[in-house]
Amino acid sequence: MNFPDPGLLSINTATVRAQWTLPEAISALARHGIRGISPWRDQVAKSGAKTAAQQIRDAGLTVTGLCRAGMFPAPDRNGRRAALDDNRRAVDEAAMLGAQCLVVIGGGLPKDARGAIVSKDLAGAREMVRDGIGELLDYARGAGVPLAIEPLHPMYAADRACVNTLAQANDLCDELAPNGREGLGIAVDVYHVWWDPHLKAQIERAGAHDRLYAYHICDWLVPTVDLLNDRGMMGDGVIDLRLIRSWMEAAGYRGMHEVEIFSANNWWKRDGDEVLITCKLRHEQAS
Amino acid sequence: MNFPDPGLLSINTATVRAQWTLPEAISALARHGIRGISPWRDQVAKSGAKTAAQQIRDAGLTVTGLCRAGMFPAPDRNGRRAALDDNRRAVDEAAMLGAQCLVVIGGGLPKDARGAIVSKDLAGAREMVRDGIGELLDYARGAGVPLAIEPLHPMYAADRACVNTLAQANDLCDELAPNGREGLGIAVDVYHVWWDPHLKAQIERAGAHDRLYAYHICDWLVPTVDLLNDRGMMGDGVIDLRLIRSWMEAAGYRGMHEVEIFSANNWWKRDGDEVLITCKLRHEQAS
């Protein structure tokens, strides 16, 4: 059995968001000998990006990603401009943090200022995502920040992301920046793509173009009782994590394994140290 | 605007399952001038298939489908044999009802006798589905019952169906019975496939081979609060139903439009007549 290098474990701070502030999470990761972190922008904002960056550097952590930019579709030009402005700020923050990538999700159907969906034009939303990533890419390249498109599960197509498969993400890269060394790549999150009949082929395709920027792990629970916040710990669900990791490695991925678990009824209710200890154990045993 | 022919409305009895028995539903459909029905096997069993068939004939209803066969994967030969036996009974019932098709869903990962998933081999499960459909097809052809593969949303891949896209369903047909007149086709349910970037192309592909056996409608709600029983009435969600119908029609589909809504917190709590009246209205206005 091919066990993963424990040194490749990274923790997305959403996993312990209910327990800890960002400074607390940084200290805890150092305390548990975990060497990677991926924070969320709201947490970074609370600390101040400069302070957060200093704390992460002091703890010796690798920033495997910043979550997240995207949400491009909007019903009018002003809305799209506001999204782009916000995404540029995300690039600046990622640069300050020295993040290996800025995670980009597409956004769903266009929403008005109050958050209500105002269009059913899914193909149009997908065009807005392509245009938005294209515009952001220029800025991100200037800042030296790689953008990682993360396809989200089709159950989020309406409200969060209309890029729902690795094939779509690969197509976007083909169109906007075919070589992964040009600053546009993909974040593979098993939760979103494990079901895809073309998963292996699309990981290979991404790897062949040096697009594999990040690898996120957790598990799919049966039953899943909430569309958003019922992700499982590695080993507690049905995803063949070893198999998917083997595909990532065969495709050339050598980066860290970032644990990202939204879990309102289980892991967010436990002691943060217990969560991290379990992440370490399950990363070795079941990933 | 191209409005649908009201005479093409069919009701999947799951839509009023909380309110009515099958005989009550049959009477109600006749009372409301609705001309199509698609019952579930457990309801048919309660009436007895022969009685149910007679009642449906007496009411002059077209049976747009029988729900459902499938669930092929099992951890051993006995389990797969039991599934096949049950599926053959479903074929017999569909024949007795004069159903236009028997809806077939794949089944998820293999489960033991108590319903616990015992394997993470998704590719293997997909092979079992292919083999199972192949075996069932022989029997179904003998009985004159067309099998309609219904891809289910990727969020059901683990526990209900590992055939999750129209492309997979088309691939299965290509392999097992390329010409739709040979008794193997596809049921297109907008709830499961609306998000698919290749939806239009795969509907065209299915149509080109005479595989479009059934068309199921409802809507995707935002937010969706339950993975199984929170489907929306046409017009209450984000699916561009007119657009998808136009693709079905362009691909040659001339069958009925079957409303299938699982709705624990809304439509199942309302008066059954109100539900049917709303289905009629929304079929015309928003489908």
Chai-1 contact restraints between the chains, C-beta under 6 A:
chainA,res_idxA,chainB,res_idxB,connection_type,confidence,min_distance_angstrom,max_distance_angstrom,comment,restraint_id
A,L109,B,V238,contact,1.0,0.0,6.0,A-B,restraint_1
A,I117,B,V222,contact,1.0,0.0,6.0,A-B,restraint_2
A,I117,B,V238,contact,1.0,0.0,6.0,A-B,restraint_3
A,K120,B,V238,contact,1.0,0.0,6.0,A-B,restraint_4
A,K120,B,D240,contact,1.0,0.0,6.0,A-B,restraint_5
A,P154,B,P154,contact,1.0,0.0,6.0,A-B,restraint_6
A,P154,B,W195,contact,1.0,0.0,6.0,A-B,restraint_7
A,M155,B,M155,contact,1.0,0.0,6.0,A-B,restraint_8
A,A157,B,W195,contact,1.0,0.0,6.0,A-B,restraint_9
A,A158,B,W220,contact,1.0,0.0,6.0,A-B,restraint_10
A,A158,B,V222,contact,1.0,0.0,6.0,A-B,restraint_11
A,A158,B,V238,contact,1.0,0.0,6.0,A-B,restraint_12
A,D159,B,V222,contact,1.0,0.0,6.0,A-B,restraint_13
A,N164,B,W195,contact,1.0,0.0,6.0,A-B,restraint_14
A,Q168,B,P197,contact,1.0,0.0,6.0,A-B,restraint_15
A,W195,B,P154,contact,1.0,0.0,6.0,A-B,restraint_16
A,W195,B,A157,contact,1.0,0.0,6.0,A-B,restraint_17
A,W195,B,N164,contact,1.0,0.0,6.0,A-B,restraint_18
A,P197,B,Q168,contact,1.0,0.0,6.0,A-B,restraint_19
A,W220,B,A158,contact,1.0,0.0,6.0,A-B,restraint_20
A,V222,B,I117,contact,1.0,0.0,6.0,A-B,restraint_21
A,V222,B,A158,contact,1.0,0.0,6.0,A-B,restraint_22
A,V222,B,D159,contact,1.0,0.0,6.0,A-B,restraint_23
A,T224,B,L227,contact,1.0,0.0,6.0,A-B,restraint_24
A,L227,B,T224,contact,1.0,0.0,6.0,A-B,restraint_25
A,V238,B,L109,contact,1.0,0.0,6.0,A-B,restraint_26
A,V238,B,I117,contact,1.0,0.0,6.0,A-B,restraint_27
A,V238,B,K120,contact,1.0,0.0,6.0,A-B,restraint_28
A,V238,B,A158,contact,1.0,0.0,6.0,A-B,restraint_29
A,D240,B,K120,contact,1.0,0.0,6.0,A-B,restraint_30
